[in-house]
């Protein structure tokens, strides 16, 4: 019984590393009651984008800045706290994604209600705000990596993950970026970050590139929907826009 309880208190990242196999999370901008219930019923996972409006009220979705700059229609997600209530009673893992730097106190509350060991907290971090290539820059999405480090201190069983923007497309293919890669890894280690999303072409990942991060117990993210992953034998965190392609989460319980 002691060993079982100890396993249940491990973070998602620790469980994935222990499993020695990839785990694919469901990624979505829009959370409806039907899609959330389907994710729970099929034992998959869920992605919550936490944002705040001009009055500081929290909601599920991206920022006004994002929708205006991307010319995307507003997502029609269900009320935040109704989704959190359902997920607090379910066993599936949840990506808790901070989409506005003023939303951190709500991110903390979401994690506390759902359960830290079931959550993977994510944000774009200022330290990884690169400009090797041009990108759509939503300024309110950026936060210092210290935000995640302080979350980890409060919730030790939480999994933390950071995203970068603007890295060169051939980051993993060219020797000229070796120092850059080492500096990225040093920042992740120094801030106890568990997983990283580099936002570079997913087909450029290889076992060698995955192992570079895995040696430091850091798991890279790969969007799996448009690439062939059969050539990868190392552990990674996959993301998919298709619920049916997401991993069944029962083995992480």
C-alpha positions as CSV (number, residue, x, y, z in Angstrom):
1,X,0.0,0.0,0.0
2,X,2.8,2.4,0.8
3,X,4.5,1.9,-2.6
4,X,1.1,2.4,-4.4
5,X,0.4,5.7,-2.6
6,X,3.9,6.8,-3.4
7,X,3.3,6.1,-7.1
8,X,0.0,8.0,-7.0
9,X,1.8,11.1,-5.7
10,X,4.3,11.2,-8.5
11,X,3.9,13.9,-11.1
12,X,2.7,13.2,-14.6
13,X,6.3,13.7,-15.9
14,X,7.7,11.2,-13.4
15,X,5.1,8.7,-14.4
16,X,5.8,9.1,-18.1
17,X,9.5,8.8,-17.6
18,X,9.0,5.7,-15.5
19,X,6.8,4.2,-18.2
20,X,9.6,4.6,-20.8
21,X,7.1,5.3,-23.5
22,X,5.5,8.4,-25.0
23,X,2.2,9.8,-23.8
24,X,0.0,11.8,-26.1
25,X,-2.1,14.7,-24.7
26,X,-5.3,16.0,-26.3
27,X,-4.8,19.6,-27.4
28,X,-7.8,21.9,-28.0
29,X,-8.7,25.6,-28.0
30,X,-12.3,25.0,-27.3
31,X,-13.8,23.1,-24.4
32,X,-17.5,22.3,-24.6
33,X,-19.5,20.2,-22.2
34,X,-19.8,17.4,-24.8
35,X,-16.1,17.3,-25.6
36,X,-15.1,17.4,-22.0
37,X,-17.4,14.6,-21.1
38,X,-16.2,12.6,-24.0
39,X,-12.6,13.0,-22.9
40,X,-13.5,11.9,-19.4
41,X,-15.6,8.9,-20.6
42,X,-12.8,7.7,-22.9
43,X,-10.1,8.2,-20.2
44,X,-8.0,10.6,-22.4
45,X,-6.9,14.1,-21.2
46,X,-8.0,17.7,-21.5
47,X,-6.4,21.1,-22.3
48,X,-7.6,24.2,-20.4
49,X,-6.5,27.6,-21.7
50,X,-6.9,30.0,-18.7
51,X,-7.3,33.7,-19.6
52,X,-8.8,36.9,-18.0
53,X,-10.9,39.6,-19.6
54,X,-10.4,43.4,-19.2
55,X,-12.0,43.3,-15.8
56,X,-9.8,40.5,-14.6
57,X,-12.5,37.8,-14.7
58,X,-11.2,34.3,-15.7
59,X,-12.5,32.3,-18.6
60,X,-11.5,29.4,-20.8
61,X,-10.0,30.7,-24.0
62,X,-7.3,32.9,-25.4
63,X,-6.9,36.6,-25.0
64,X,-8.5,39.4,-27.0
65,X,-5.0,40.2,-28.2
66,X,-4.6,36.7,-29.6
67,X,-8.0,36.7,-31.4
68,X,-7.4,40.2,-32.9
69,X,-3.8,39.5,-34.1
70,X,-4.6,36.1,-35.5
71,X,-8.0,37.0,-36.9
72,X,-9.4,33.9,-35.4
73,X,-13.0,33.6,-34.2
74,X,-13.5,33.6,-30.5
75,X,-13.7,30.1,-29.0
76,X,-17.0,29.1,-27.5
77,X,-15.9,27.2,-24.4
78,X,-17.9,26.3,-21.4
79,X,-17.6,28.2,-18.1
80,X,-14.2,27.7,-16.5
81,X,-15.3,26.6,-13.0
82,X,-17.9,24.2,-14.3
83,X,-15.1,22.5,-16.3
84,X,-12.8,22.5,-13.2
85,X,-15.5,20.9,-11.1
86,X,-16.0,18.0,-13.6
87,X,-12.2,17.5,-13.9
88,X,-11.7,17.6,-10.1
89,X,-13.9,14.5,-9.9
90,X,-12.3,12.7,-12.9
91,X,-9.0,10.9,-13.1
92,X,-7.7,12.2,-16.4
93,X,-4.6,14.5,-16.7
94,X,-5.1,18.1,-17.6
95,X,-2.9,20.7,-19.3
96,X,-3.4,24.0,-17.5
97,X,-2.2,26.6,-19.9
98,X,-1.8,30.2,-18.7
99,X,-2.8,32.5,-21.6
100,X,-2.4,35.9,-19.8
101,X,0.2,37.0,-17.3
102,X,-2.6,38.4,-15.1
103,X,-4.2,35.0,-14.9
104,X,-1.7,33.2,-12.6
105,X,-3.8,33.3,-9.4
106,X,-6.6,31.5,-11.3
107,X,-4.1,29.0,-12.7
108,X,-3.1,28.2,-9.1
109,X,-6.7,27.8,-8.0
110,X,-7.4,25.5,-11.0
111,X,-4.4,23.3,-10.1
112,X,-5.4,23.2,-6.4
113,X,-9.0,22.1,-7.3
114,X,-8.1,19.5,-9.9
115,X,-5.1,18.1,-8.1
116,X,-1.5,19.0,-8.8
117,X,-0.5,15.4,-9.6
118,X,-3.1,15.4,-12.4
119,X,-1.9,18.7,-13.9
120,X,0.7,20.0,-16.3
121,X,1.1,23.7,-16.0
122,X,2.3,25.5,-19.2
123,X,3.2,29.0,-20.4
124,X,5.4,30.8,-22.9
125,X,8.4,32.0,-20.9
126,X,10.2,35.3,-21.4
127,X,13.6,33.6,-21.3
128,X,12.6,31.6,-24.4
129,X,11.4,34.6,-26.4
130,X,13.6,34.3,-29.5
131,X,13.7,36.1,-32.8
132,X,15.6,33.8,-35.2
133,X,12.4,33.6,-37.2
134,X,9.4,35.9,-37.3
135,X,6.3,34.8,-35.4
136,X,2.9,36.0,-34.3
137,X,3.7,37.7,-30.9
138,X,0.9,37.9,-28.4
139,X,2.6,39.9,-25.6
140,X,0.2,39.0,-22.8
141,X,1.1,35.3,-23.1
142,X,4.6,35.8,-21.9
143,X,5.7,35.2,-18.3
144,X,9.0,34.7,-16.5
145,X,10.0,31.2,-15.9
146,X,10.0,32.1,-12.2
147,X,6.2,31.7,-12.3
148,X,6.5,28.0,-13.0
149,X,9.3,27.6,-10.5
150,X,7.2,29.1,-7.7
151,X,4.2,26.9,-8.7
152,X,6.5,23.9,-8.5
153,X,7.5,25.0,-5.0
154,X,3.9,25.2,-3.9
155,X,2.8,22.0,-5.7
156,X,5.7,19.5,-5.7
157,X,3.7,16.9,-7.6
158,X,2.9,19.3,-10.4
159,X,4.4,18.9,-13.9
160,X,5.7,22.2,-15.4
161,X,6.3,22.8,-19.1
162,X,7.5,25.9,-21.0
163,X,7.1,26.9,-24.6
164,X,9.5,28.9,-26.8
165,X,8.9,31.0,-29.9
166,X,11.1,32.1,-32.7
167,X,13.7,29.4,-32.6
168,X,15.5,28.4,-35.9
169,X,13.7,25.7,-37.8
170,X,17.0,23.8,-38.0
171,X,17.8,24.0,-34.3
172,X,18.2,20.3,-33.9
173,X,19.9,19.8,-37.3
174,X,22.8,22.3,-37.3
175,X,25.9,22.3,-35.2
176,X,25.9,26.1,-35.1
177,X,23.1,26.0,-32.4
178,X,24.9,23.7,-30.0
179,X,25.5,26.5,-27.5
180,X,21.9,27.7,-27.8
181,X,20.6,24.2,-27.1
182,X,22.8,23.8,-24.0
183,X,21.7,27.2,-22.7
184,X,18.1,26.2,-23.1
185,X,18.7,23.0,-21.2
186,X,20.6,24.9,-18.5
187,X,17.6,27.3,-18.0
188,X,15.2,24.3,-17.8
189,X,17.3,22.5,-15.2
190,X,17.9,25.6,-13.1
191,X,14.1,26.2,-12.8
192,X,13.1,22.6,-12.3
193,X,11.1,22.5,-15.5
194,X,9.8,19.0,-16.4
195,X,8.9,19.3,-20.1
196,X,9.6,21.7,-23.0
197,X,7.8,22.7,-26.2
198,X,10.4,24.2,-28.6
199,X,7.9,25.0,-31.3
200,X,10.2,23.9,-34.1
201,X,9.3,21.6,-37.0
202,X,8.2,18.3,-35.4
203,X,9.8,16.2,-38.1
204,X,13.3,17.5,-37.1
205,X,13.1,15.5,-33.9
206,X,15.3,12.4,-33.6
207,X,16.1,9.9,-30.8
208,X,19.4,11.8,-30.4
209,X,17.6,15.1,-29.9
210,X,15.2,13.6,-27.5
211,X,18.0,11.9,-25.5
212,X,19.8,15.3,-25.2
213,X,16.9,16.5,-23.0
214,X,15.9,13.2,-21.4
215,X,19.4,12.8,-19.9
216,X,18.4,15.8,-17.7
217,X,14.9,14.2,-17.0
218,X,13.3,16.8,-19.3
219,X,10.7,15.6,-21.8
220,X,10.3,17.3,-25.2
221,X,6.9,17.9,-26.7
222,X,6.0,16.8,-30.3
223,X,2.8,17.6,-32.2
224,X,2.1,14.2,-33.8
225,X,-0.8,14.8,-36.2
226,X,1.3,15.5,-39.3
227,X,4.5,13.4,-38.8
228,X,5.5,9.8,-38.7
229,X,6.6,8.9,-35.1
230,X,7.5,5.3,-35.7
231,X,11.2,6.2,-36.1
232,X,11.2,7.6,-32.5
233,X,12.0,5.1,-29.8
234,X,12.8,7.5,-26.9
235,X,10.2,9.0,-24.6
236,X,8.4,12.2,-25.6
237,X,5.1,14.0,-24.8
238,X,2.9,14.0,-27.9
239,X,0.1,16.5,-28.5
240,X,-2.8,15.9,-30.9
241,X,-5.8,17.9,-32.0
242,X,-7.7,14.6,-32.4
243,X,-9.2,13.1,-29.3
244,X,-9.1,9.6,-30.7
245,X,-5.3,9.9,-31.2
246,X,-4.7,10.8,-27.5
247,X,-3.3,8.3,-25.1
248,X,-5.6,6.5,-22.7
249,X,-4.6,7.8,-19.3
250,X,-5.5,4.8,-17.1
251,X,-1.9,3.7,-16.9
252,X,-0.9,7.0,-15.5
253,X,-3.2,6.7,-12.5
